[in-house]
Amino acid sequence: MSKAYHRKKQPEAVRQQLLEVAAKLSLEKGPGSVTLDAVSQAAGVSKGGLLHHFPNKLSLMDGLFDDLTAKFDRALAERMTADPEPHGRFTRAYLSACFDAQDEQERDGWMVLTTALLSEPHLRERMRRWTEDRLTRHVGTDSSPDAVLARCAIDGLWLADLLGAPVLEPMQRQVLREKLIALTHS
């Protein structure tokens, strides 16, 4: 009987590790550095193991998209559940989730995905559909011009943060947050 050590298979942990490594490679060395060989090597996973989860680079980016939007959807749902006022609830949840995003790995993932969105039509279409779906669901409560303005403002701040534009001081951020939240109540 062999006494060789056998690692317990943890496919979700391996999948998450591959996504994190791909994001890290892209941030450190640029999107062109994200090859299946480079990701599998940096993750310490065989190429076959990577191909089991992601058969090509586009599926890796799709996996990153799915992972990030699922986390964002959970954050939105938590905030909406805690908000007793229906009018503007989705927009307030959206604002809060964007303002509160602190997880470095998640932020790195969004930075990589944003770069990919600019160059990959397939991912842009997925993002458009994801956004359209959420706005359609909440059209009755969150379609006022003020709600649209608030969401566009936070999208701009979010993009500026991802691109490393000059950062607002904490007090300025808080004032901006309060003003945008106030728009959702009108």
C-alpha positions, -999 to +999 in steps of 0.1 A: +000+000+000+014+034-010+019+059+018+023+087-007+007+120+003-024+128-017-036+163-017-073+166-011-089+181-042-104+215-037-116+226-072-132+258-060-101+269-042-079+261-072-103+280-095-102+310-072-064+308-070-062+308-108-084+339-110-063+357-084-030+348-101-043+359-135-054+392-120-020+397-103+000+389-134-021+413-155-016+441-129+021+435-125+031+428-160+002+439-182-027+420-198-004+405-225+014+385-197-018+366-189-012+334-208-024+300-198+012+288-194+021+318-172-010+315-150-006+278-145+031+282-136+025+311-113-003+293-095+016+261-092-011+242-111-005+219-140-016+233-174-041+204-175-055+216-141-059+251-154-075+238-186-100+218-165-113+251-151-106+275-180-101+260-215-088+293-229-079+329-220-114+342-228-129+317-204-105+328-177-117+364-182-153+352-182-146+334-150-132+366-135-163+384-147-186+358-132-167+358-099-167+396-095-203+402-105-215+374-082-197+390-053-211+424-063-246+410-066-243+395-031-232+429-017-262+446-035-286+420-021-274+424+014-277+462+013-311+461-004-324+437+022-314+460+050-330+491+034-366+495+043-374+523+018-382+509-017-377+541-036-341+543-046-331+511-028-311+496-056-292+529-062-284+533-025-272+497-025-251+503-056-236+535-041-228+518-008-212+488-024-190+510-046-180+533-018-174+504+006-153+482-017-121+477+003-110+441-006-077+445-024-080+412-044-115+422-056-103+457-065-074+442-084-098+419-102-120+448-112-090+467-125-080+437-147-116+432-159-120+469-167-089+467-189-103+436-206-137+453-210-120+480-231-105+456-255-129+426-255-163+431-272-177+398-257-170+411-221-184+445-229-216+429-240-218+408-209-213+439-187-240+458-207-264+429-202-256+426-165-262+463-160-293+463-182-308+434-162-303+451-129-317+484-141-347+467-157-354+449-124-355+482-105-370+505-131-400+512-109-380+525-080-347+536-094-352+553-128-355+589-118-330+613-133-315+618-098-309+581-093-293+579-128-271+609-119-260+592-086-251+560-103-232+578-131-213+598-105-202+567-085-192+549-117-170+578-125-154+578-090-150+541-091-132+543-125-110+571-112-101+550-082-092+520-104-071+542-126-053+557-096-066+593-103-060+617-074-078+604-044-105+623-025-098+629+011-119+608+034-141+638+045-146+647+008-157+611+000-181+611+029-197+644+018-200+631-017-215+599-005-241+617+016-250+640-014-254+611-037-275+591-012-297+622-008-304+621-045-319+587-041-346+600-017-359+627-041 
